[in-house]
């Protein structure tokens, strides 16, 4: 993979996740935070905070770049991050839905691995 493509992908992933993280919860004190680790090519949205009397902490979205492909490891968004990445110019053949079983991936229209 060309270094230019890798840098462009990183910027797209960060922008897509930042856009999702900017959408506030209207019913709780839960906040969304982004974690961008370019050295490991790991990108996350975390939720942290109180919802009533319960403390919430978890991962809403997790994307890795592995061996020249974008692996969506977790997608807890309403509409799906893959479509946003695709609309931003990343080809479907470079996106793996890692949260789908390997035998199902060929039917998704995205890369299998």
N, C-alpha and C positions, 0 to 999 in steps of 0.2 A: 504494500500500500504506500502511496506517495505521502510524504510528510505534509504536503499542502492539504491533501484530503483529510488526514488525521487531525490536523489543526482545525480545519473547517468543521469536522464532525464534533470535536470537543466543544467548539463555540455553539453549535446548534443544540447539542445535548444540554449544555449549561443554560442556554436561553429558554428552551422548552421547560426544563425543570424549574427555573426561576419564575417563569410565568405561572406554573401550577402552584408553586409555593406562595405566590403573592395573593392568591385567592383566600381570603380569611374565612375562618369558621364563624358563623353568625350565632351559634348557640352555646359556645363554651369558651374557656380560656386557653384552649389548645392552640399552640402556634406551630407553624411549619418552618423548618430550617433546611437549607440546602447544605450538602457536604460534597465538595468537588475535590477529588484527589487526582490530579493530572499525572503524577508520577506513577500511580498504579492504574490509571484510567478507570476509576471507580467514581460513580456519581449517584447521589442519594437525595431523597427528600425524607426527612424525619418529622414525626409529630411528637410534640412534647408539651405537657401541661395538664391542667385539671379540667375534668368534665364532671361538674357536680362535686361529688365526694370521691371520685375515682381519678387516680393519676394515670395519664396516658403517655406511653412512650413506645414508638414503633417506627417502622419503615413503610412509607407509602409507595415509594418508587425506588428502584435500584437498577442502574444500567452500568454495564462494564463494556470496555472495548477489549476484545480478546481475539488474537490472531487475525486481525484485519476485518473483524465483524463487530457490529454493535449487538450486544446481548442484553435483552430486557429480562432481568432476573425476577423482578417484582413490578407489577403494575396495578396499583390500587386506585387508579384514577377512573373517573366515570366513563370517559369516551375512549381511552386508550392512547398511550404515548406513541405507539408505532405509527399511527396515522399522522400525528404531528411531526414526527421525524421525517416521514415520507413527504409530507407537504412542504417541509423545509429543504427538500432536495436530496435526501439520502435514499438511495435505491432500495427497494424491497429485498433485493438479493443480498444486501449487506446488513439486514436486520434479522436477528434470530429471536424468536419468542421463547427464551430459555425456560419460562415458567410452564410451557406446554410440554407434555410428554414427547419424547423423540419420535414415536410412531405417529403422532398427530401433526407434527410440524410440516410434513410435505403437503398437507391439506390446507395450510393457513395462507399460502401465497407468499410467505416470507422464506428466508433462508432456513435450511435445516440444521446447519452447524457451521 
